[in-house]
Every structure is written in structure tokens, then in C-alpha cells.
Amino acid sequence: MKDFNYYAPTEVVFGERSEEQVAALVKKYGGTKVLVHYGGMSAVRSGLLDKICGLLDEGGVPFVKLGGVVPNPRLSLAREGIELCRREDIDFILAVGGGSVIDSAKCIAYGVCMEGDVWDLYLGKAEAPATMLPVASVLTIPAAGSEMSEASVITNEEGDVKLGYSNNLSRPKFAIMNPRRTFTLPPYQTAAGVTDMMMHTMERYFTLDSDMDLTTDLAEAVLRRMKAAVFDVLKNPEDYRQRAQIMWGGSIAHNGLTGCGIHDDWATHQLEHELSGMFDVTHGAGLAAVWPSWARYVLSDLTDGPAIHATRLSRFVRFAVNVMDVPNDFADPDGTAQKGIEAMERFYHAIGMPINIKELIGRDITDEEIKEMTRKCSRDYTATCGAFKVLKADDMEAIYRMARG
């Protein structure tokens, strides 16, 4: 078991009337003038944005608004937000939306308090910040887990580069979660969100460390519950009980709990970032398109020696049996593991997710596009990704080719 620090300081306010506490919560965490940051028109059409702004007004909290966040949030809007916050003396950022809005808010919060361009932080060229504006969220799309995590991801339109940055400073002060706000999510967005939160758990689950059984047990419980709940809400979008499981599951999946005492992986996420950076696809769907090929590639790899291969195989078997309900064929562990991957593919298709890149983007991907994604993912052939299996550039390219469909 690895030593670990577990830090999850976000105050979660969960329930049907949770939004009514927004002004008091902003004041509690030191906000005196707020940037209300949001995405497209759904927050407007649903009435949520007006409600939040009205509650801030009633609570005597001044605010300005900045909308326009899109999936795979853009650096250009974050830069606009940085200038707006400086001009308006903003000291608190409230994200009303899902992971993209929260990530954009975090980027703005970094940039207001640092010298130079905030993009340098994501490039790894700037020193870690000593401070940033506080961020909080009114969550409307459970998926990314950004409402409790230390991570954010931003896309620079110049070059279609999508990069992440993690710092505990960015963990939101509070997260308001009302499952009723998710009733109107389209089926595709619901399914992609559950895929994303499951992958946040799986990136930690697939580890070479086998000593922290409780962490593994927690991860399996999250995966099984999300797998079951998504079918219920796809049948009945207004199933409050199951919407609540999903909303809380997205936070648990990415607040660090399912990674305590282990080394996590994140290779599938890094491979997918290049897909969504190049093709502007939905992140969860991109993860579904990549993971089966990553799994088969890693499972078949023998280059790291028989002991590591055996450890990987045992983890895939455990996933197949405990998460995907595959009968354990003790005489054929590799067959059991392969059936687990196949069961995951059937699950993805059953909820409307793709299992390869052709299904994701609707056409064949070219060799040139594969090479360009490989170049970006490997940072011009200088970096690796992953821990369960450390992927070099050749490995990344091979997985992209397997995933082309």
C-alpha cells in the first residue's frame, strides 16, 4: 500500500433546495463580488441562471456574468474572463454548469492572480501559483467531477491543443448539487457523462498496486452503481433517486477517494484529449472510443516481463468478474479478461456510446491524423503516459490504429 494524502475540502450542498443557499455560501467563503460563469443557452432556458442571479441579488452579493463556455472549453474565453475579473475587481467565481464551465472558471481564477499568460501554466512553463481566486459551482451536468477535484482541462484553439493542469488550490469551495437540474439532460449527454465518471474510476482501478483492497472495493462499487443507474435514467429521465446516484457518483469518482494508496494511470484520458482537441468530440464518448483498444493493447503486452503481465491480467480478470459480471473461467484467465472487455463494449453500445474512432467521428481516421495525435500526446516524442502500462509514442500510435474501427 502506497503512502497517500487525501484532501477533499469542498463543501457539498446536496438536495432539491440546495440552490437557495448560494448567497450565504459565497459570503461564507469570502466572496464580495462574483463572476457568474456559465455555458450556452440551457442555463438561461431552464431558468437556473436567473434564479441564481436573483438569489445573489436578494443576498446582497454583486455580480457580473460571462457566458459562452462550450464543451472542451476554450482558452480565448478564459482570457476574456481574466480581463473582465481584473476590470470589475471580481474576488470570487461561481460556475453554473458542468465540468467545462468549472474548468473554464478555474483557468480564469488562476490567470487573474498570476503574471504572464495562463496558458503557460498548462504548458508547464510557469511556476505553480501561490494563490488564485476562489471558485465554487452550481452543478448541472454530472460527469467531469471538477466540482470536487483539483484538475482542469483547457483547449487552445491555436493548434487544437488540449491540456490539463492540477493543483489543490483549485478545489472548489463549495458545490451545490440538485439532481432535479439534470432531468432535462439529453440521453447522449447523460450516457457520455456516466462514461466519463466511470473512466475516472477505471483510470485509478487499473493499477499495478494490489495492497489497498478497500480502495479497490470502493471503486468497484462506484462502477457497478453507475452502470446500473444509467439504464434507469435513460428509461425514465425524471427518476430522482437514480439521478442522485449519478450526481453524487460523478463527484466520488474524481475527488481522489478511489485512488487512495495506489498509483493511477490516466493514459486513456491523455489519448482522448488529442481526439477531442482535434475533432471537438464529447469527452466521455471519446473515452469510450479509445478504452477497448487501450485495454486489449495493454492486456496483450509482454514486454515488461511475466510478473507484471500476471499482475495486469489479474486486474482485468477482477474487473471482468466483479464489475462486468463475467463468469470466472479459472482455467482460462485471459479468456475471462477478454470477455470483460467485450462486456464493456456491449455496455457502451447499449447506452449509445461508440467503441472506436470511426463510430465516434463518422468516418475513417487518416494516417496523418493518427501521427499528429501521437505527436501531440507524446509532446513531440519526448513524453510517456500511463502507469499500469507506460506508453511511449510507438505504443500510443499502435492504440490509435487499433481504435480506428
C-alpha positions, 0 to 999 in steps of 0.5 A: 500500500502506497503512502497517500494524502487525501484532501477533499475540502469542498463543501457539498450542498446536496438536495432539491433546495440546495440552490437557495443557499448560494448567497450565504455560501459565497459570503461564507467563503469570502466572496464580495463580488462574483463572476457568474460563469456559465455555458450556452443557452440551457442555463438561461432556458431552464431558468437556473441562471436567473434564479441564481442571479436573483438569489445573489441579488436578494443576498446582497452579493454583486455580480457580473456574468460571462457566458459562452463556455462550450464543451472542451472549453476554450482558452480565448474565453478564459482570457476574456474572463481574466480581463473582465475579473481584473476590470470589475475587481471580481474576488470570487467565481461561481460556475453554473454548469458542468465540468467545462464551465468549472474548468473554464472558471478555474483557468480564469481564477488562476490567470487573474492572480498570476503574471504572464499568460495562463496558458503557460501554466498548462504548458508547464512553463510557469511556476505553480501559483501561490494563490488564485481566486476562489471558485465554487459551482452550481452543478448541472451536468454530472460527469467531469467531477471538477466540482470536487477535484483539483484538475482542469482541462483547457483547449487552445484553439491555436493548434487544437491543443488540449491540456490539463493542469492540477493543483489543490488550490483549485478545489472548489469551495463549495458545490451545490448539487440538485439532481432535479437540474439534470432531468432535462439532460439529453440521453447522449449527454447523460450516457457520455457523462456516466462514461466519463465518471466511470473512466475516472474510476477505471483510470485509478482501478487499473493499477499495478498496486494490489495492497489497498483492497478497500480502495479497490472495493470502493471503486468497484462499487462506484462502477457497478452503481453507475452502470446500473443507474444509467439504464434507469435514467435513460428509461425514465429521465425524471427518476430522482433517486437514480439521478442522485446516484449519478450526481453524487457518483460523478463527484466520488469518482474524481475527488481522489477517494478511489485512488487512495494508496495506489498509483493511477494511470490516466493514459486513456484520458491523455489519448482522448484529449488529442481526439477531442482537441482535434475533432471537438468530440464529447469527452466521455464518448471519446473515452469510450472510443479509445478504452477497448483498444487501450485495454486489449493493447495493454492486456496483450503486452509482454514486454515488461516481463511475466510478473507484471503481465500476471499482475495486469491480467489479474486486474482485468480478470477482477474487473471482468468478474466483479464489475462486468459480471463475467463468469470466472473461467479459472482455467482460462484467465485471459479468456475471462479478461477478454470477455470483460472487455467485450462486456464493456463494449456491449455496455457502451453500445447499449447506452449509445456510446461508440467503441472506436474512432470511426463510430465516434467521428463518422468516418475513417481516421487518416494516417496523418491524423493518427501521427499528429495525435501521437505527436501531440500526446507524446509532446513531440516524442519526448513524453510517456503516459500511463502507469499500469502500462507506460506508453511511449509514442510507438505504443500510443500510435499502435492504440490509435490504429487499433481504435480506428474501427 
